[in-house]
Amino acid sequence: MTLHQQMRQSLVDATRHIAAKGLNSGTSGNISVRLESGMLITPTGIAPGLLDASMMVEVGPDGGWSGTTRPSSEWNMHMAIYEAFPQAKAVVHAHPDHCVALSCLREALPPFHYMIASFGGDDVPCSDYAPFGTAKLAEAAVRALASRNTCLLANHGMISHGPDLATAVARTEKLETLARQYLLARSVGRPVMLSDDELGVVKSRYKTYGQQDLK
C-alpha cells in the first residue's frame, strides 16, 4: 500500500472511529489531511459504514477536485485552516452533542479545568455564526482558531487541527469530554475558574508533559 493509499484509508478509519464514539451521527462531520498541494478530504453525504478509500477526494488549493465523489461541503473551512496555520496537517470537524449544546449558547469553553490549556490558550473560543459550507464560516473558524488548535462553531459543532490525524482526533474527543463535564458542573452549580496564575503554571508544566526525548 502506497503512502497516498494509507492516507485515504486513515480518513475512512478515523471517520468510522469518530462515529463509533458518538461524536457524529449520520453523514455529519468531515475529516481531511494535508497534501503537498491541497488536501485529501472525506466526501459529502456518505455514511461512515459505506465509505471506502477510493471515495476520498483530492482538492487543490484553488478548490478544484478530482475523483468519483464530491468533496465535503465544508472543504472551504478545511482549506482555509491549512492556509492560515502551516502547522496543521489534519483537520477534524464534528458535531458532538455537548460541543453542539455549548455552541448553541455561543459561549466559549472557559478555564474550569486545567486541560483547557492544552488547546493553546485560556479558553476554547466559539466562532461567529455563518451558514454551513460557506466561505464566511471558513473565515469565522480561522478567526476563532487564532492561537488555538480547536474551537467551537456557533450553532453548529466544533473543529480541530493537529500535526497529524491521530492528534486532531484526540483533541476532538477531549473537547467533547470537557464540554460534557463543564455543562454537568453548570447544571448543579457555578464552576470555579482557574486564575491566570494557575493557568500559567499549567502551561509551563505542559511543556514537559508526556514522553520526552531523553537522548
Secondary structure, DSSP 8 states (H G I E B T S, - for coil): --HHHHHHHHHHHHHHHHHHTTS--TT--EEEEE-SSSEEE-BTT--GGG--GGG-EEE-TTS-EESSS-B-TTHHHHHHHHHH-TT--EEEEE--HHHHHHHHTT--B-SSSGGGGGGTSSSB-B-----TTSHHHHHHHHHHTTT-SEEEETTTEEEEEESSHHHHHHHHHHHHHHHHHHHHHHHHS------HHHHHHHHHHHTT-S-----
